[in-house]
C-alpha cells in the first residue's frame, strides 16, 4: 500500500513492448536495475509498468534488442497536474479545502463521556458549555487539568476525573462515589437547627441507630405516618439524677422499617401489532453543524409504516472527526396483525412487568423481602396484583416544638423533691 502511494505521487507509465527480441530486452532491464512491474504477455508483445526515470533509460536497450515501446497510459500525480495545469481555480479550491480541513482539526467535534451513572450526559454537556469546552470549542483554549478539577468541584459524586484530547475528540472518563445519589441528596438537604425525625409512612421498625437526639421507638415497634421516631430534645441531668436543663439539637439517625407496597397491572390478551410487509426504502440526510440537508427520497411514504434511523459522524482519520453527520432512515411498509397471547405468554409478560417494578424499587435503595403475586384472567384481560414486603430507610425531618422543663420533670427518678 505504501509503495503504491509512492509510485502514484512519482508517476509511472503503462507501456507495450514489441519487436525482434523482447525477452532479451527484459533480461537487460534486470541487469541494468531498471524496475518493471505488472508484466503481462499479450501474445506477440508484452505490457508492463515502468517509472518515468526508468523509461528514460530504455533508449540504448531498445536499440540493442531491436524492440520498441509504445506508451499506453500515463498514471500518477505529475500527469494529473500537467493535465489540469491551466485550471487554477480548481487547484485553488483543492488547497482551500485542505486548509479548511486543517483549520477544523483545531476544534473539538466529538465528546465521549464514560463512567457516569449518577450524572447524565446532558448535565455534563451543559456544564462543559459553561466552561467554554463544549462541542466546537478551540482545543488550545481547553485546559484539561483545570477542567478535571472543575468537574470534581462541581459534582460531589465524582471522586476522579480524566480529560484528554486526541485529534478532534475529547474523552472524559469519570469515577463516581459508591454513595447513592439519594443519600447525597438527603445529606445536602439536611436542615439546620432543632428538628425531630418523624415517620413518613406506616412501618414496623427493624433497626434504629441514633447518632444525635433521643430515640422514641425501638426495634419491633409499629409506627404510623407522622409519629416521632427520634426527638431533638436532649435532657441534662444533675448529680441527683434530676433533669436540670435540656437542649434541642437536630436529630440524626439511621432508621429502617418494614413497609408494604401494592402493585396493580392489567393488559389485554388480544391486540394489534405492526408487521413489515415489504422491503425497506432508505432516505439519506447530511447534517453540518445544526443544519440538515435531506436528499430527495424518490418515493412516497404510505401509512402505516415502520422507520429505523442510523447516524454516523464522519472522520477524516482516527479520532479526527468533523462536524458532519450522515443519517440513514429506512422506511418499511407495514400492516396490522392480530395477536392473541396464551395464558403462559401472559404470565411471562406479567412477571416481566413486575420485575421491572421491583427493579425500580431496588434502585431507590429499597430491599424486597417478600412478595405475593396473584394473576387472574377475566374475559380477555390479564389482571395482576401483588403485595410486596420491603425494608427501607424511613423518616423525615420536621421542626421540633420547643418546650420548657416543667416542675414535674425536675423530679428525681425516685420521685423525691
C-alpha positions in Angstrom: 0.0 0.0 0.0 2.8 2.4 0.9 4.8 1.6 -2.2 1.6 2.2 -4.3 1.2 5.6 -2.9 4.9 6.5 -3.6 4.5 5.2 -7.2 1.4 7.3 -7.7 3.0 10.6 -6.5 6.2 10.0 -8.5 4.2 8.9 -11.6 4.6 5.9 -13.9 3.8 4.6 -17.4 1.9 1.7 -18.8 3.8 0.6 -22.0 3.6 -2.0 -24.7 6.8 -3.8 -25.8 7.1 -5.3 -29.3 9.9 -6.2 -31.7 12.6 -8.7 -32.6 13.8 -9.9 -29.1 11.6 -8.7 -26.2 12.9 -11.4 -23.9 16.5 -10.2 -24.3 15.2 -6.7 -23.6 13.6 -7.8 -20.3 16.9 -9.5 -19.3 18.9 -6.3 -20.0 16.4 -4.3 -17.8 17.1 -6.7 -15.0 20.9 -6.4 -15.5 20.7 -2.6 -15.5 18.4 -2.5 -12.4 15.5 -0.9 -14.3 12.4 -1.8 -12.3 9.3 -3.0 -14.2 6.1 -4.5 -12.7 2.7 -5.9 -13.7 4.3 -7.7 -16.6 1.8 -9.5 -18.8 2.2 -11.4 -22.1 -0.2 -10.2 -24.8 0.8 -12.8 -27.5 3.3 -11.1 -29.8 4.1 -8.3 -27.3 4.4 -7.6 -23.6 2.7 -4.9 -21.4 4.2 -3.6 -18.2 4.5 -0.6 -15.9 7.7 1.4 -15.5 8.7 4.6 -13.7 9.4 7.8 -15.5 13.1 7.7 -14.7 13.3 4.0 -15.8 11.6 4.9 -19.1 14.3 7.5 -19.9 17.0 4.8 -19.6 15.4 2.4 -22.2 16.7 4.0 -25.4 20.1 2.1 -25.7 18.4 -1.2 -24.7 15.7 -0.8 -27.3 18.3 -0.1 -30.0 20.4 -3.1 -29.0 17.5 -5.5 -29.0 15.7 -4.0 -32.0 12.5 -3.5 -30.0 10.2 -0.6 -29.4 7.8 0.6 -26.7 4.5 2.5 -27.0 3.1 4.4 -24.1 -0.5 3.2 -23.4 -1.3 5.2 -20.3 0.2 7.9 -18.1 -0.6 7.4 -14.5 0.2 9.4 -11.3 0.1 12.8 -9.7 2.6 14.6 -12.1 0.4 13.8 -15.1 -2.7 14.9 -13.2 -1.0 18.3 -12.5 0.0 18.6 -16.1 -3.4 17.7 -17.5 -5.1 20.4 -15.4 -2.3 22.9 -15.3 -4.5 25.7 -16.7 -7.3 25.2 -14.2 -6.0 27.5 -11.5 -9.4 27.9 -9.7 -9.6 24.1 -9.4 -6.3 23.8 -7.7 -7.1 26.8 -5.5 -10.3 25.1 -4.5 -8.3 21.9 -3.5 -5.8 24.0 -1.5 -8.7 25.9 0.2 -10.4 22.6 1.0 -7.2 21.2 2.6 -6.7 24.4 4.5 -10.3 24.3 5.8 -9.9 20.6 6.9 -6.7 21.5 8.7 -8.4 24.5 10.4 -11.3 22.3 11.5 -8.9 19.9 13.3 -8.1 22.7 15.8 -11.6 22.4 17.3 -13.4 19.7 19.3 -16.1 17.9 17.2 -16.8 14.9 19.4 -17.2 14.5 23.1 -17.1 10.9 24.6 -18.2 10.6 28.2 -17.5 7.3 30.1 -18.1 6.1 33.6 -21.1 8.2 34.6 -24.3 6.7 36.0 -25.5 9.2 38.6 -24.8 12.2 36.4 -26.4 12.3 33.0 -24.6 13.1 29.8 -26.8 16.1 29.2 -25.8 17.6 32.6 -22.1 17.2 31.8 -22.5 18.7 28.4 -24.3 21.7 29.9 -21.5 22.1 32.4 -18.9 22.0 29.5 -20.8 24.8 27.8 -20.5 26.9 30.9 -16.7 26.1 31.0 -16.5 27.0 27.2 -15.2 23.5 26.5 -18.2 22.1 24.6 -18.8 21.0 21.0 -17.0 23.3 18.6 -14.6 24.8 21.2 -11.0 25.5 20.3 -8.6 22.8 21.5 -5.9 25.4 22.5 -8.4 27.1 24.8 -9.2 23.9 26.8 -7.0 23.3 29.9 -7.6 19.6 30.6 -6.1 19.7 34.1 -8.3 22.7 35.1 -11.4 21.1 33.5 -10.8 17.9 35.6 -10.6 20.0 38.7 -13.8 21.8 37.8 -15.7 18.6 37.2 -14.6 17.3 40.6 -15.6 20.6 42.3 -19.0 20.8 40.5 -20.1 17.3 41.3 -19.7 15.8 44.7 -20.4 12.3 43.3 -17.2 12.4 41.2 -14.1 11.2 43.0 -11.9 11.0 40.0 -12.0 12.6 36.5 -9.8 12.5 33.4 -10.0 14.7 30.4 -7.8 14.1 27.3 -7.8 15.4 23.7 -7.0 13.2 20.8 -7.4 14.7 17.3 -10.8 16.4 17.3 -12.2 14.1 20.0 -12.4 14.9 23.7 -12.7 11.9 26.0 -14.0 12.4 29.6 -13.6 9.5 32.0 -15.1 9.8 35.5 -15.4 7.6 38.5 -18.3 8.2 40.8 -18.6 7.6 44.6 -20.2 4.4 45.8 -22.6 6.5 47.9 -26.0 6.6 46.2 -27.5 9.7 44.7 -30.4 9.6 47.2 -28.0 9.6 50.2 -26.1 12.5 48.7 -29.3 14.5 48.2 -30.5 13.7 51.7 -27.2 14.8 53.2 -27.4 18.1 51.2 -31.0 18.7 52.2 -30.4 18.2 55.9 -31.8 21.2 57.7 -30.0 23.1 60.5 -31.5 23.8 63.9 -33.9 21.8 66.2 -35.5 19.1 64.1 -37.2 15.8 65.0 -37.2 12.7 62.8 -40.8 11.5 62.2 -42.1 8.5 60.2 -43.0 9.3 56.6 -45.1 6.1 56.3 -46.7 3.3 58.4 -44.0 0.7 59.2 -42.6 -1.7 61.7 -39.1 -0.7 63.0 -36.4 -3.2 62.0 -33.4 -1.3 63.3 -32.5 2.1 64.7 -29.1 3.6 65.2 -29.2 7.0 66.8 -26.3 9.5 66.4 -27.9 12.6 67.8 -31.2 13.1 69.7 -33.4 10.9 71.9 -34.9 7.7 70.3 -38.7 7.4 70.8 -39.1 3.9 69.4 -37.1 0.7 69.3 -36.8 -2.3 67.0 -40.1 -4.1 66.7 -42.2 -1.0 67.3 -45.1 -0.3 64.9 -45.3 3.3 63.9 -47.8 5.4 62.0 -47.0 8.1 59.5 -46.2 11.4 61.3 -45.1 9.7 64.6 -41.9 10.9 66.2 -39.1 8.4 65.8 -36.1 10.4 67.2 -36.7 13.5 69.3 -34.4 16.5 69.1 -34.5 17.2 72.8 -31.5 16.1 74.9 -32.0 16.2 78.7 -29.2 17.3 81.0 -29.1 15.5 84.4 -27.7 16.8 87.7 -25.8 14.9 90.4 -29.0 13.6 91.9 -30.2 12.3 88.6 -32.7 15.1 88.2 -33.3 17.0 84.9 -31.7 20.4 85.4 -31.8 21.6 81.8 -32.3 20.5 78.2 -31.0 21.4 74.7 -32.6 21.0 71.3 -30.5 19.6 68.5 -31.0 18.3 65.0 -31.9 14.6 65.4 -29.7 12.3 63.4 -30.3 8.5 63.0 -30.4 5.6 60.5 -33.9 4.0 60.8 -35.0 1.1 58.8 -38.6 -0.1 58.8 -40.6 -2.9 57.2 -43.2 -1.4 54.8 -45.8 -2.7 52.4 -46.3 -1.8 48.7 -49.1 -2.8 46.4 -48.9 -3.4 42.7 -51.7 -3.4 40.1 -51.5 -4.1 36.4 -53.8 -5.1 33.6 -53.4 -5.7 29.9 -55.5 -7.2 27.1 -54.6 -10.7 25.8 -55.5 -9.7 22.2 -54.1 -6.7 20.4 -53.0 -5.5 17.0 -49.3 -5.0 16.2 -47.4 -3.6 13.3 -45.6 -6.1 11.0 -43.4 -5.4 8.0 -44.9 -6.3 4.7 -42.3 -5.2 2.1 -38.7 -4.3 1.5 -37.2 -1.1 3.1 -36.6 2.1 1.2 -33.9 4.5 2.5 -33.6 8.2 2.7 -30.3 9.9 3.4 -29.6 13.3 5.0 -26.5 15.2 5.8 -26.1 17.4 8.9 -23.5 20.1 9.1 -23.3 21.8 12.5 -27.0 22.5 13.2 -28.1 22.5 9.5 -29.6 19.4 7.9 -29.8 18.7 4.2 -32.3 15.9 3.1 -31.7 14.2 -0.2 -34.8 13.5 -2.4 -36.5 10.3 -1.3 -37.6 9.2 -4.8 -40.7 7.5 -3.2 -43.7 8.4 -1.2 -44.3 7.1 2.3 -47.6 5.3 2.8 -49.3 5.0 6.1 -48.8 2.9 8.1 -45.1 2.4 8.1 -42.1 1.5 10.3 -38.9 3.5 10.3 -35.4 2.9 11.6 -32.7 5.6 11.7 -29.0 5.1 11.8 -26.5 8.0 12.1 -22.7 8.2 11.9 -20.4 11.1 12.4 -17.7 11.3 9.7 -14.0 11.3 10.3 -11.0 12.0 8.0 -8.8 9.8 10.2 -8.8 8.0 13.5 -10.1 10.5 16.2 -10.2 13.3 13.6 -13.9 13.8 13.4 -15.6 16.6 11.5 -19.0 18.2 12.3 -20.7 16.3 9.5 -23.2 13.5 10.3 -24.6 11.1 7.8 -28.1 9.9 8.7 -29.9 7.0 7.1 -33.6 6.4 7.6 -35.2 3.3 6.3 -39.0 3.0 5.8 -40.9 -0.2 5.7 -44.5 -0.7 4.6 -46.4 -2.5 7.3 -49.8 -3.8 8.2 -51.6 -4.8 11.4 -51.6 -8.3 12.7 -54.0 -9.5 15.4 -52.1 -11.3 18.1 -53.6 -13.5 20.8 -51.5 -14.4 23.8 -51.8 -17.7 25.6 -52.1 -17.8 29.4 -48.4 -18.8 29.6 -47.3 -15.9 27.5 -49.5 -13.5 29.5 -47.9 -14.8 32.7 -44.4 -14.3 31.3 -45.3 -10.7 30.4 -46.9 -10.1 33.8 -43.8 -11.4 35.6 -41.5 -9.3 33.4 -43.6 -6.1 34.2 -43.5 -6.8 37.9 -39.7 -7.5 37.8 -39.3 -4.0 36.2 -41.3 -2.5 39.1 -39.2 -4.3 41.7 -36.0 -3.2 40.0 -37.1 0.5 40.2 -37.8 0.0 43.9 -34.3 -1.5 44.4 -32.7 1.4 42.6 -34.2 3.6 45.3 -32.4 1.6 48.0 -35.5 -0.5 48.9 -34.8 -4.1 49.9 -37.5 -6.5 48.8 -38.1 -9.2 51.5 -41.2 -10.9 50.2 -43.8 -10.7 47.5 -47.2 -12.3 47.0 -48.3 -12.1 43.3 -51.8 -13.0 42.1 -52.5 -13.4 38.3 -56.1 -13.9 37.1 -57.8 -13.9 33.7 -61.1 -12.1 33.4 -62.7 -12.4 29.9 -60.0 -11.1 27.5 -57.8 -9.4 30.1 -54.9 -10.4 32.3 -55.0 -8.7 35.7 -52.1 -8.7 38.1 -52.0 -7.7 41.8 -49.2 -8.1 44.3 -48.5 -7.4 47.9 -44.8 -6.6 48.4 -43.0 -6.5 51.8 -39.8 -4.4 51.9 -37.3 -3.0 54.2 -36.2 0.6 53.6 -34.9 3.7 55.3 -37.7 5.8 56.7 -38.1 9.1 58.4 -38.2 12.8 57.5 -37.3 16.0 59.3 -39.8 18.2 61.0 -39.2 21.3 63.1 -39.2 20.5 66.8 -41.7 22.0 69.3 -39.6 23.8 71.9 -40.9 23.3 75.4 -39.6 24.5 78.8 -38.9 21.9 81.5 -41.9 21.5 83.8 -41.6 21.2 87.6 -42.7 17.6 87.4 -39.8 16.8 85.0 -37.3 18.2 87.5 -38.1 15.4 90.0 -35.5 12.7 90.5 -36.1 9.1 89.4 -37.3 8.0 92.9 -39.9 10.9 93.0 -38.3 12.9 95.9 -38.1 16.7 96.0 
